[in-house]
Amino acid sequence: MTDDAPLLLDVTRLVWRRWNGRLPTGIDRVSLAYLRHFGPRAQAVVQWPGFRRILDVEASQQLFALLENPGEAFKSSIIAGALRNIGHLRGEGRGRIYLNVGHTGLDQAGFRKWVRRASVRPVYLVHDLIPIVHPEFCRAGEADKHRERMRTVLTTAAGVIANSRATLDGLAAFAHAERLPNPPALAAWLGIDALPRPTEVEATAHPTFVTLGTIEARKNHLLLLSVWSRLIDEMGASAPRLLIIGQRGWEADEVFDLLDHCGKLRGHVTELSRCSDEELARHLASARALLFPSRAEGYGLPLIEALRLGVPVIASDLPVFRELGGDIPLYLDPLDSAGWEAAIMDYSDLGSTAREKQLQQIEAFRLPEWDSHFAAVEQWLRVLDAAGEPNQH
């Protein structure tokens, strides 16, 4: 068995997402980007309840290839291929950097002991602290789980990568509240897999707006549905259209009920649970604006994707959105329903000066790129790798 790759990469999240046939979310896309960048010089780490394994180089490369191109026979291929000897594979970390970029297993009993026993130097990518700061938007028990994840990060990390300065500030505040140490940290904006630019923009019969993301409480779809209900009452058939793109999540039963049973919204509000990158690009390009009324976010990929395509954005006034979008988007209080309605009416108007001003500002937007992200991470890892032992409590 060869066990000589310079890095260890946890791909557990990708294995189970592929296994269950789930479409990639933001964290999945980040995990795939790390796989593509670090995979050629890494060994895979996989976790199951109760045990963790470091695969040898050959099995790791087989698994990485399957995760990149899962195909229809993913389950049988993974069982017969890379994971056929999983019970016999253990591996030693030998002080190597272990990258965990999906919060995977950090709340599980035994994870911290494995870090010490396997002699790995963990580097975690922290995406957000939303379940801790806003537990009301998350599933029951998620706040406690996420506290445990962040405690694991703070007490075992050789280093922490955050997707934004806002996330890093949130982690520092949590560390202070918990009286835990702050490991060496890097804030590095995530790149995006740029959507294909449509060859032509489709004309729509009515002004159309798009909101993009999993349908869950913190995304604040309920505000948009209340706005659209009033617009339909005021304007009837001439009201603008709303396209909701995203899979159904959790803590949003009232939204689901309206989408399923509210006859008034039908024909004005459309839900699209599955959408290819090409289709998404076409929908965004033909929209008057992307609507992003989230109550809390760790990053903001839809905002970046829209601006990259030259599409105006109306977004909640969140620190991370201002960090990413600067002064380009129109920022509103996520509780100001009347303000959102007024902005949507304004941006529906073909003569909107506010929308035209944003279109001009978008020309100066610079897309965060994976090359820049990984250049910063690689340089930081080299310094970290030479710095000594991890912080283990």
Secondary structure by P-SEA (a helix, b strand, c coil): ccccccccccaaaaaaaaaacccccaaaaaaaaaaaaccccbbbbbbcccbbbbbcaaaaaaaaaaaaccccaaaaaaaaccccccccbbbbccccbbbbcccccccccaaaaaaaaaccbbbbbbccccccccccccccaaaaaaaaaaaaaaccccbbbbccaaaaaaaaaaaaaacccccbbbbbbbbccccccccbbbbbccbbbbbbcccccccaaaaaaaaaaaaaaacccccbbbbbbcccccccaaaaaaacccccccccbbbbccccaaaaaaaaaaccbbbbbcccccccaaaaaaaaacccccccccaaaaaacccccccccccaaaaaaaaaaaaaccccaaaaaaaaaacccccccaaaaaaaaaaaaaaaaaccccccc
